[in-house]
Each structure stands twice: as C-alpha cells, then as structure tokens.
Amino acid sequence: MPVRLDATTADLESPAAVATQVPHADTLAPGTVVVVGAVAVKKRGTLGRLLGDGHVKVSRAARCTALLARGYVDLTAEGDDVWAATSAAKADGSSREA
C-alpha cells in the first residue's frame, strides 16, 4: 500500500509530522506492506495549476521513525523507498510481537 506524503502544511523533516500521514499498523490487515517514498507533494495553489505541484524530499530517518512509531515491523530501506509490514498473524489468530 503506497503512502503519498503531503508537505503543503507540514514540516516532513519531523518524524511526528510524517507519522500523522501514515495509517496506524493496527488499522490494516496483518502482513500488509506499506511503502513510503522519499518525495512528498507540496501544493502550490493557483500557480500549481499552471506549473504543477512542487516536490519535497523527506529523509529516510524521518520515514523509518514514523513507521516504527505507528507500529510497523520488518522495516526495509532500499534506494529512495522505505517499506514495512504490519505484524503477521499466527495460525491461532494472535499477533507476532515485534
């Protein structure tokens, strides 16, 4: 599940600001993979209609910290992308502890 970050009104160098845009792991099915890219969109208002939206780089550290804070496990970072999974359910229906 890709997460598209929006930097229009948030300082995405703050892991807390990134975390507010990532769904909590408990709200997704067990084993769901979430991908957070390195580029956030920054809307430009009226000028954006002519020139398109702006782009802001978001640090890997901020994205990884946000995913950990939201309860994700098995974090992986490669290239510009960071992805993580919700905890996998065991056969008895209980969740695996991170």
Backbone atoms as SQL, in Angstrom:
CREATE TABLE atoms (id INTEGER PRIMARY KEY, chain TEXT, resi INTEGER, resn TEXT, atom TEXT, x REAL, y REAL, z REAL);
INSERT INTO atoms VALUES
  (1, 'A', 1, 'MET', 'N', 0.842, -1.164, 0.000),
  (2, 'A', 1, 'MET', 'CA', 0.000, 0.000, 0.000),
  (3, 'A', 1, 'MET', 'C', 0.893, 1.234, 0.000),
  (4, 'A', 2, 'PRO', 'N', 0.891, 1.995, -1.050),
  (5, 'A', 2, 'PRO', 'CA', 1.718, 3.206, -1.083),
  (6, 'A', 2, 'PRO', 'C', 1.099, 4.329, -0.251),
  (7, 'A', 3, 'VAL', 'N', 1.954, 5.075, 0.430),
  (8, 'A', 3, 'VAL', 'CA', 1.525, 6.244, 1.187),
  (9, 'A', 3, 'VAL', 'C', 2.105, 7.465, 0.496),
  (10, 'A', 4, 'ARG', 'N', 1.248, 8.375, 0.072),
  (11, 'A', 4, 'ARG', 'CA', 1.693, 9.602, -0.587),
  (12, 'A', 4, 'ARG', 'C', 1.709, 10.718, 0.448),
  (13, 'A', 5, 'LEU', 'N', 2.889, 11.235, 0.737),
  (14, 'A', 5, 'LEU', 'CA', 3.038, 12.276, 1.744),
  (15, 'A', 5, 'LEU', 'C', 2.713, 13.647, 1.158),
  (16, 'A', 6, 'ASP', 'N', 2.144, 14.507, 1.996),
  (17, 'A', 6, 'ASP', 'CA', 1.771, 15.867, 1.589),
  (18, 'A', 6, 'ASP', 'C', 2.525, 16.865, 2.463),
  (19, 'A', 7, 'ALA', 'N', 3.381, 17.667, 1.852),
  (20, 'A', 7, 'ALA', 'CA', 4.198, 18.645, 2.578),
  (21, 'A', 7, 'ALA', 'C', 3.616, 20.047, 2.510),
  (22, 'A', 8, 'THR', 'N', 2.378, 20.187, 2.076),
  (23, 'A', 8, 'THR', 'CA', 1.787, 21.509, 1.908),
  (24, 'A', 8, 'THR', 'C', 1.741, 22.279, 3.218),
  (25, 'A', 9, 'THR', 'N', 1.301, 21.633, 4.288),
  (26, 'A', 9, 'THR', 'CA', 1.169, 22.314, 5.575),
  (27, 'A', 9, 'THR', 'C', 1.983, 21.660, 6.678),
  (28, 'A', 10, 'ALA', 'N', 2.869, 20.727, 6.348),
  (29, 'A', 10, 'ALA', 'CA', 3.626, 20.011, 7.377),
  (30, 'A', 10, 'ALA', 'C', 5.116, 20.062, 7.095),
  (31, 'A', 11, 'ASP', 'N', 5.908, 20.105, 8.158),
  (32, 'A', 11, 'ASP', 'CA', 7.360, 20.015, 8.057),
  (33, 'A', 11, 'ASP', 'C', 7.724, 18.541, 8.148),
  (34, 'A', 12, 'LEU', 'N', 7.930, 17.906, 7.007),
  (35, 'A', 12, 'LEU', 'CA', 8.128, 16.461, 6.987),
  (36, 'A', 12, 'LEU', 'C', 9.532, 16.027, 7.362),
  (37, 'A', 13, 'GLU', 'N', 10.374, 16.930, 7.847),
  (38, 'A', 13, 'GLU', 'CA', 11.643, 16.515, 8.438),
  (39, 'A', 13, 'GLU', 'C', 11.408, 16.034, 9.862),
  (40, 'A', 14, 'SER', 'N', 10.224, 16.306, 10.383),
  (41, 'A', 14, 'SER', 'CA', 9.846, 15.841, 11.710),
  (42, 'A', 14, 'SER', 'C', 9.172, 14.477, 11.588),
  (43, 'A', 15, 'PRO', 'N', 9.718, 13.443, 12.239),
  (44, 'A', 15, 'PRO', 'CA', 9.065, 12.126, 12.174),
  (45, 'A', 15, 'PRO', 'C', 7.619, 12.162, 12.668),
  (46, 'A', 16, 'ALA', 'N', 7.326, 13.024, 13.619),
  (47, 'A', 16, 'ALA', 'CA', 5.954, 13.124, 14.125),
  (48, 'A', 16, 'ALA', 'C', 5.003, 13.611, 13.033),
  (49, 'A', 17, 'ALA', 'N', 5.456, 14.559, 12.219),
  (50, 'A', 17, 'ALA', 'CA', 4.626, 15.064, 11.125),
  (51, 'A', 17, 'ALA', 'C', 4.417, 13.995, 10.058),
  (52, 'A', 18, 'VAL', 'N', 5.441, 13.202, 9.791),
  (53, 'A', 18, 'VAL', 'CA', 5.307, 12.105, 8.826),
  (54, 'A', 18, 'VAL', 'C', 4.343, 11.064, 9.377),
  (55, 'A', 19, 'ALA', 'N', 4.468, 10.756, 10.665),
  (56, 'A', 19, 'ALA', 'CA', 3.629, 9.727, 11.283),
  (57, 'A', 19, 'ALA', 'C', 2.147, 10.059, 11.201),
  (58, 'A', 20, 'THR', 'N', 1.799, 11.344, 11.234),
  (59, 'A', 20, 'THR', 'CA', 0.377, 11.699, 11.154),
  (60, 'A', 20, 'THR', 'C', -0.222, 11.354, 9.797),
  (61, 'A', 21, 'GLN', 'N', 0.622, 11.130, 8.784),
  (62, 'A', 21, 'GLN', 'CA', 0.129, 10.830, 7.442),
  (63, 'A', 21, 'GLN', 'C', 0.202, 9.343, 7.097),
  (64, 'A', 22, 'VAL', 'N', 0.699, 8.540, 8.018),
  (65, 'A', 22, 'VAL', 'CA', 0.818, 7.101, 7.811),
  (66, 'A', 22, 'VAL', 'C', -0.256, 6.407, 8.651),
  (67, 'A', 23, 'PRO', 'N', -1.036, 5.502, 8.063),
  (68, 'A', 23, 'PRO', 'CA', -2.055, 4.814, 8.864),
  (69, 'A', 23, 'PRO', 'C', -1.405, 3.952, 9.945),
  (70, 'A', 24, 'HIS', 'N', -2.057, 3.846, 11.088),
  (71, 'A', 24, 'HIS', 'CA', -1.535, 3.019, 12.168),
  (72, 'A', 24, 'HIS', 'C', -1.591, 1.555, 11.735),
  (73, 'A', 25, 'ALA', 'N', -0.576, 0.802, 12.092),
  (74, 'A', 25, 'ALA', 'CA', -0.484, -0.603, 11.681),
  (75, 'A', 25, 'ALA', 'C', -1.683, -1.420, 12.154),
  (76, 'A', 26, 'ASP', 'N', -2.259, -1.079, 13.298),
  (77, 'A', 26, 'ASP', 'CA', -3.402, -1.829, 13.827),
  (78, 'A', 26, 'ASP', 'C', -4.655, -1.684, 12.978),
  (79, 'A', 27, 'THR', 'N', -4.705, -0.674, 12.114),
  (80, 'A', 27, 'THR', 'CA', -5.894, -0.459, 11.291),
  (81, 'A', 27, 'THR', 'C', -5.863, -1.248, 9.983),
  (82, 'A', 28, 'LEU', 'N', -4.747, -1.922, 9.711),
  (83, 'A', 28, 'LEU', 'CA', -4.590, -2.682, 8.468),
  (84, 'A', 28, 'LEU', 'C', -4.556, -4.174, 8.753),
  (85, 'A', 29, 'ALA', 'N', -4.818, -4.970, 7.747),
  (86, 'A', 29, 'ALA', 'CA', -4.786, -6.422, 7.888),
  (87, 'A', 29, 'ALA', 'C', -3.356, -6.888, 8.194),
  (88, 'A', 30, 'PRO', 'N', -3.210, -7.961, 8.971),
  (89, 'A', 30, 'PRO', 'CA', -1.877, -8.492, 9.268),
  (90, 'A', 30, 'PRO', 'C', -1.112, -8.827, 7.987),
  (91, 'A', 31, 'GLY', 'N', 0.161, -8.473, 7.957),
  (92, 'A', 31, 'GLY', 'CA', 1.002, -8.750, 6.809),
  (93, 'A', 31, 'GLY', 'C', 0.938, -7.710, 5.705),
  (94, 'A', 32, 'THR', 'N', 0.147, -6.663, 5.881),
  (95, 'A', 32, 'THR', 'CA', 0.051, -5.608, 4.874),
  (96, 'A', 32, 'THR', 'C', 1.382, -4.870, 4.781),
  (97, 'A', 33, 'VAL', 'N', 1.853, -4.662, 3.563),
  (98, 'A', 33, 'VAL', 'CA', 3.094, -3.928, 3.343),
  (99, 'A', 33, 'VAL', 'C', 2.751, -2.488, 2.976),
  (100, 'A', 34, 'VAL', 'N', 3.425, -1.548, 3.637),
  (101, 'A', 34, 'VAL', 'CA', 3.220, -0.122, 3.393),
  (102, 'A', 34, 'VAL', 'C', 4.526, 0.449, 2.857),
  (103, 'A', 35, 'VAL', 'N', 4.453, 1.207, 1.768),
  (104, 'A', 35, 'VAL', 'CA', 5.626, 1.820, 1.143),
  (105, 'A', 35, 'VAL', 'C', 5.510, 3.335, 1.265),
  (106, 'A', 36, 'VAL', 'N', 6.586, 3.963, 1.758),
  (107, 'A', 36, 'VAL', 'CA', 6.631, 5.416, 1.871),
  (108, 'A', 36, 'VAL', 'C', 7.794, 5.910, 1.020),
  (109, 'A', 37, 'GLY', 'N', 7.485, 6.646, -0.025),
  (110, 'A', 37, 'GLY', 'CA', 8.503, 7.161, -0.929),
  (111, 'A', 37, 'GLY', 'C', 9.242, 8.351, -0.342),
  (112, 'A', 38, 'ALA', 'N', 10.341, 8.735, -0.983),
  (113, 'A', 38, 'ALA', 'CA', 11.197, 9.811, -0.493),
  (114, 'A', 38, 'ALA', 'C', 10.722, 11.194, -0.889),
  (115, 'A', 39, 'VAL', 'N', 9.727, 11.285, -1.758),
  (116, 'A', 39, 'VAL', 'CA', 9.287, 12.585, -2.259),
  (117, 'A', 39, 'VAL', 'C', 7.851, 12.837, -1.825),
  (118, 'A', 40, 'ALA', 'N', 7.635, 14.017, -1.236),
  (119, 'A', 40, 'ALA', 'CA', 6.296, 14.444, -0.836),
  (120, 'A', 40, 'ALA', 'C', 5.822, 15.527, -1.793),
  (121, 'A', 41, 'VAL', 'N', 4.532, 15.635, -1.939),
  (122, 'A', 41, 'VAL', 'CA', 3.931, 16.656, -2.794),
  (123, 'A', 41, 'VAL', 'C', 3.702, 17.916, -1.973),
  (124, 'A', 42, 'LYS', 'N', 3.967, 19.048, -2.572),
  (125, 'A', 42, 'LYS', 'CA', 3.678, 20.335, -1.928),
  (126, 'A', 42, 'LYS', 'C', 2.843, 21.157, -2.888),
  (127, 'A', 43, 'LYS', 'N', 1.568, 21.287, -2.556),
  (128, 'A', 43, 'LYS', 'CA', 0.645, 22.009, -3.442),
  (129, 'A', 43, 'LYS', 'C', 0.991, 23.495, -3.467),
  (130, 'A', 44, 'ARG', 'N', 0.870, 24.096, -4.641),
  (131, 'A', 44, 'ARG', 'CA', 1.255, 25.494, -4.829),
  (132, 'A', 44, 'ARG', 'C', 0.074, 26.436, -5.027),
  (133, 'A', 45, 'GLY', 'N', -1.131, 25.988, -4.843),
  (134, 'A', 45, 'GLY', 'CA', -2.296, 26.857, -5.025),
  (135, 'A', 45, 'GLY', 'C', -2.549, 27.140, -6.489),
  (136, 'A', 46, 'THR', 'N', -2.890, 28.389, -6.800),
  (137, 'A', 46, 'THR', 'CA', -3.241, 28.785, -8.158),
  (138, 'A', 46, 'THR', 'C', -2.079, 28.580, -9.121),
  (139, 'A', 47, 'LEU', 'N', -0.880, 28.915, -8.694),
  (140, 'A', 47, 'LEU', 'CA', 0.297, 28.744, -9.545),
  (141, 'A', 47, 'LEU', 'C', 0.531, 27.270, -9.877),
  (142, 'A', 48, 'GLY', 'N', 0.151, 26.397, -8.957),
  (143, 'A', 48, 'GLY', 'CA', 0.318, 24.968, -9.175),
  (144, 'A', 48, 'GLY', 'C', -0.497, 24.436, -10.332),
  (145, 'A', 49, 'ARG', 'N', -1.606, 25.086, -10.613),
  (146, 'A', 49, 'ARG', 'CA', -2.424, 24.657, -11.749),
  (147, 'A', 49, 'ARG', 'C', -1.680, 24.842, -13.065),
  (148, 'A', 50, 'LEU', 'N', -0.827, 25.839, -13.106),
  (149, 'A', 50, 'LEU', 'CA', -0.049, 26.106, -14.317),
  (150, 'A', 50, 'LEU', 'C', 1.267, 25.321, -14.340),
  (151, 'A', 51, 'LEU', 'N', 1.949, 25.292, -13.208),
  (152, 'A', 51, 'LEU', 'CA', 3.282, 24.693, -13.154),
  (153, 'A', 51, 'LEU', 'C', 3.314, 23.289, -12.566),
  (154, 'A', 52, 'GLY', 'N', 2.222, 22.856, -11.976),
  (155, 'A', 52, 'GLY', 'CA', 2.207, 21.556, -11.316),
  (156, 'A', 52, 'GLY', 'C', 2.616, 21.692, -9.859),
  (157, 'A', 53, 'ASP', 'N', 2.434, 20.647, -9.112),
  (158, 'A', 53, 'ASP', 'CA', 2.776, 20.655, -7.700),
  (159, 'A', 53, 'ASP', 'C', 4.281, 20.608, -7.506),
  (160, 'A', 54, 'GLY', 'N', 4.732, 21.132, -6.373),
  (161, 'A', 54, 'GLY', 'CA', 6.140, 21.064, -6.020),
  (162, 'A', 54, 'GLY', 'C', 6.451, 19.732, -5.355),
  (163, 'A', 55, 'HIS', 'N', 7.714, 19.441, -5.197),
  (164, 'A', 55, 'HIS', 'CA', 8.144, 18.203, -4.572),
  (165, 'A', 55, 'HIS', 'C', 9.172, 18.506, -3.493),
  (166, 'A', 56, 'VAL', 'N', 9.082, 17.780, -2.385),
  (167, 'A', 56, 'VAL', 'CA', 9.973, 17.962, -1.254),
  (168, 'A', 56, 'VAL', 'C', 10.549, 16.602, -0.881),
  (169, 'A', 57, 'LYS', 'N', 11.866, 16.535, -0.698),
  (170, 'A', 57, 'LYS', 'CA', 12.493, 15.282, -0.262),
  (171, 'A', 57, 'LYS', 'C', 12.238, 15.089, 1.231),
  (172, 'A', 58, 'VAL', 'N', 11.942, 13.854, 1.621),
  (173, 'A', 58, 'VAL', 'CA', 11.720, 13.501, 3.023),
  (174, 'A', 58, 'VAL', 'C', 12.815, 12.508, 3.409),
  (175, 'A', 59, 'SER', 'N', 13.506, 12.780, 4.494),
  (176, 'A', 59, 'SER', 'CA', 14.649, 11.944, 4.881),
  (177, 'A', 59, 'SER', 'C', 14.217, 10.512, 5.213),
  (178, 'A', 60, 'ARG', 'N', 15.118, 9.598, 4.974),
  (179, 'A', 60, 'ARG', 'CA', 14.869, 8.192, 5.287),
  (180, 'A', 60, 'ARG', 'C', 14.670, 8.021, 6.789),
  (181, 'A', 61, 'ALA', 'N', 15.449, 8.751, 7.589),
  (182, 'A', 61, 'ALA', 'CA', 15.335, 8.647, 9.049),
  (183, 'A', 61, 'ALA', 'C', 13.938, 9.049, 9.526),
  (184, 'A', 62, 'ALA', 'N', 13.398, 10.119, 8.969),
  (185, 'A', 62, 'ALA', 'CA', 12.053, 10.575, 9.359),
  (186, 'A', 62, 'ALA', 'C', 11.003, 9.543, 8.973),
  (187, 'A', 63, 'ARG', 'N', 11.134, 8.953, 7.787),
  (188, 'A', 63, 'ARG', 'CA', 10.153, 7.962, 7.333),
  (189, 'A', 63, 'ARG', 'C', 10.229, 6.682, 8.157),
  (190, 'A', 64, 'CYS', 'N', 11.441, 6.194, 8.441),
  (191, 'A', 64, 'CYS', 'CA', 11.601, 4.966, 9.234),
  (192, 'A', 64, 'CYS', 'C', 11.103, 5.171, 10.661),
  (193, 'A', 65, 'THR', 'N', 11.442, 6.294, 11.263),
  (194, 'A', 65, 'THR', 'CA', 10.992, 6.588, 12.622),
  (195, 'A', 65, 'THR', 'C', 9.475, 6.664, 12.676),
  (196, 'A', 66, 'ALA', 'N', 8.867, 7.282, 11.678),
  (197, 'A', 66, 'ALA', 'CA', 7.406, 7.384, 11.631),
  (198, 'A', 66, 'ALA', 'C', 6.759, 6.006, 11.533),
  (199, 'A', 67, 'LEU', 'N', 7.312, 5.136, 10.711),
  (200, 'A', 67, 'LEU', 'CA', 6.759, 3.787, 10.580),
  (201, 'A', 67, 'LEU', 'C', 6.883, 3.013, 11.893),
  (202, 'A', 68, 'LEU', 'N', 8.016, 3.124, 12.557),
  (203, 'A', 68, 'LEU', 'CA', 8.178, 2.459, 13.854),
  (204, 'A', 68, 'LEU', 'C', 7.180, 3.006, 14.875),
  (205, 'A', 69, 'ALA', 'N', 7.003, 4.321, 14.887),
  (206, 'A', 69, 'ALA', 'CA', 6.081, 4.948, 15.826),
  (207, 'A', 69, 'ALA', 'C', 4.636, 4.518, 15.588),
  (208, 'A', 70, 'ARG', 'N', 4.304, 4.185, 14.357),
  (209, 'A', 70, 'ARG', 'CA', 2.933, 3.775, 14.025),
  (210, 'A', 70, 'ARG', 'C', 2.721, 2.267, 14.154),
  (211, 'A', 71, 'GLY', 'N', 3.742, 1.535, 14.634),
  (212, 'A', 71, 'GLY', 'CA', 3.566, 0.122, 14.951),
  (213, 'A', 71, 'GLY', 'C', 3.968, -0.868, 13.880),
  (214, 'A', 72, 'TYR', 'N', 4.700, -0.437, 12.882),
  (215, 'A', 72, 'TYR', 'CA', 5.117, -1.346, 11.813),
  (216, 'A', 72, 'TYR', 'C', 6.368, -2.115, 12.218),
  (217, 'A', 73, 'VAL', 'N', 6.549, -3.277, 11.613),
  (218, 'A', 73, 'VAL', 'CA', 7.710, -4.127, 11.871),
  (219, 'A', 73, 'VAL', 'C', 8.373, -4.472, 10.544),
  (220, 'A', 74, 'ASP', 'N', 9.511, -5.100, 10.612),
  (221, 'A', 74, 'ASP', 'CA', 10.227, -5.554, 9.411),
  (222, 'A', 74, 'ASP', 'C', 10.488, -4.407, 8.436),
  (223, 'A', 75, 'LEU', 'N', 11.045, -3.317, 8.935),
  (224, 'A', 75, 'LEU', 'CA', 11.363, -2.173, 8.087),
  (225, 'A', 75, 'LEU', 'C', 12.498, -2.500, 7.137),
  (226, 'A', 76, 'THR', 'N', 12.387, -2.011, 5.917),
  (227, 'A', 76, 'THR', 'CA', 13.424, -2.177, 4.899),
  (228, 'A', 76, 'THR', 'C', 13.552, -0.868, 4.141),
  (229, 'A', 77, 'ALA', 'N', 14.779, -0.471, 3.872),
  (230, 'A', 77, 'ALA', 'CA', 15.018, 0.734, 3.080),
  (231, 'A', 77, 'ALA', 'C', 15.976, 0.370, 1.959),
  (232, 'A', 78, 'GLU', 'N', 15.593, 0.718, 0.742),
  (233, 'A', 78, 'GLU', 'CA', 16.431, 0.447, -0.416),
  (234, 'A', 78, 'GLU', 'C', 16.194, 1.558, -1.424),
  (235, 'A', 79, 'GLY', 'N', 17.277, 2.150, -1.891),
  (236, 'A', 79, 'GLY', 'CA', 17.126, 3.271, -2.805),
  (237, 'A', 79, 'GLY', 'C', 16.400, 4.393, -2.099),
  (238, 'A', 80, 'ASP', 'N', 15.401, 4.956, -2.743),
  (239, 'A', 80, 'ASP', 'CA', 14.642, 6.055, -2.149),
  (240, 'A', 80, 'ASP', 'C', 13.427, 5.592, -1.356),
  (241, 'A', 81, 'ASP', 'N', 13.046, 4.344, -1.467),
  (242, 'A', 81, 'ASP', 'CA', 11.829, 3.869, -0.821),
  (243, 'A', 81, 'ASP', 'C', 12.109, 3.217, 0.528),
  (244, 'A', 82, 'VAL', 'N', 11.132, 3.314, 1.406),
  (245, 'A', 82, 'VAL', 'CA', 11.146, 2.635, 2.698),
  (246, 'A', 82, 'VAL', 'C', 9.852, 1.863, 2.781),
  (247, 'A', 83, 'TRP', 'N', 9.916, 0.610, 3.170),
  (248, 'A', 83, 'TRP', 'CA', 8.671, -0.133, 3.328),
  (249, 'A', 83, 'TRP', 'C', 8.738, -0.945, 4.605),
  (250, 'A', 84, 'ALA', 'N', 7.560, -1.269, 5.116),
  (251, 'A', 84, 'ALA', 'CA', 7.425, -2.019, 6.354),
  (252, 'A', 84, 'ALA', 'C', 6.132, -2.798, 6.294),
  (253, 'A', 85, 'ALA', 'N', 6.020, -3.777, 7.167),
  (254, 'A', 85, 'ALA', 'CA', 4.817, -4.597, 7.194),
  (255, 'A', 85, 'ALA', 'C', 4.156, -4.507, 8.558),
  (256, 'A', 86, 'THR', 'N', 2.836, -4.719, 8.568),
  (257, 'A', 86, 'THR', 'CA', 2.146, -4.877, 9.837),
  (258, 'A', 86, 'THR', 'C', 2.553, -6.235, 10.374),
  (259, 'A', 87, 'SER', 'N', 2.359, -6.480, 11.653),
  (260, 'A', 87, 'SER', 'CA', 2.786, -7.757, 12.221),
  (261, 'A', 87, 'SER', 'C', 1.978, -8.890, 11.612),
  (262, 'A', 88, 'ALA', 'N', 2.632, -9.993, 11.383),
  (263, 'A', 88, 'ALA', 'CA', 1.977, -11.150, 10.766),
  (264, 'A', 88, 'ALA', 'C', 1.180, -11.918, 11.819),
  (265, 'A', 89, 'ALA', 'N', 0.007, -12.362, 11.440),
  (266, 'A', 89, 'ALA', 'CA', -0.832, -13.137, 12.355),
  (267, 'A', 89, 'ALA', 'C', -0.354, -14.571, 12.390),
  (268, 'A', 90, 'LYS', 'N', -0.375, -15.173, 13.560),
  (269, 'A', 90, 'LYS', 'CA', -0.032, -16.589, 13.715),
  (270, 'A', 90, 'LYS', 'C', -1.254, -17.438, 13.364),
  (271, 'A', 91, 'ALA', 'N', -1.059, -18.718, 13.238),
  (272, 'A', 91, 'ALA', 'CA', -2.142, -19.631, 12.875),
  (273, 'A', 91, 'ALA', 'C', -3.286, -19.591, 13.893),
  (274, 'A', 92, 'ASP', 'N', -2.972, -19.325, 15.179),
  (275, 'A', 92, 'ASP', 'CA', -4.016, -19.299, 16.199),
  (276, 'A', 92, 'ASP', 'C', -4.746, -17.962, 16.273),
  (277, 'A', 93, 'GLY', 'N', -4.383, -17.025, 15.378),
  (278, 'A', 93, 'GLY', 'CA', -5.059, -15.736, 15.324),
  (279, 'A', 93, 'GLY', 'C', -4.404, -14.631, 16.143),
  (280, 'A', 94, 'SER', 'N', -3.411, -14.991, 16.960),
  (281, 'A', 94, 'SER', 'CA', -2.727, -13.957, 17.734),
  (282, 'A', 94, 'SER', 'C', -1.671, -13.279, 16.885),
  (283, 'A', 95, 'SER', 'N', -1.235, -12.117, 17.294),
  (284, 'A', 95, 'SER', 'CA', -0.238, -11.371, 16.527),
  (285, 'A', 95, 'SER', 'C', 1.161, -11.643, 17.046),
  (286, 'A', 96, 'ARG', 'N', 2.106, -11.558, 16.161),
  (287, 'A', 96, 'ARG', 'CA', 3.509, -11.712, 16.489),
  (288, 'A', 96, 'ARG', 'C', 3.983, -10.428, 17.151),
  (289, 'A', 97, 'GLU', 'N', 4.760, -10.530, 18.190),
  (290, 'A', 97, 'GLU', 'CA', 5.318, -9.349, 18.860),
  (291, 'A', 97, 'GLU', 'C', 6.560, -8.901, 18.139),
  (292, 'A', 98, 'ALA', 'N', 6.746, -7.584, 18.009),
  (293, 'A', 98, 'ALA', 'CA', 7.918, -7.025, 17.323),
  (294, 'A', 98, 'ALA', 'C', 9.124, -7.077, 18.224);
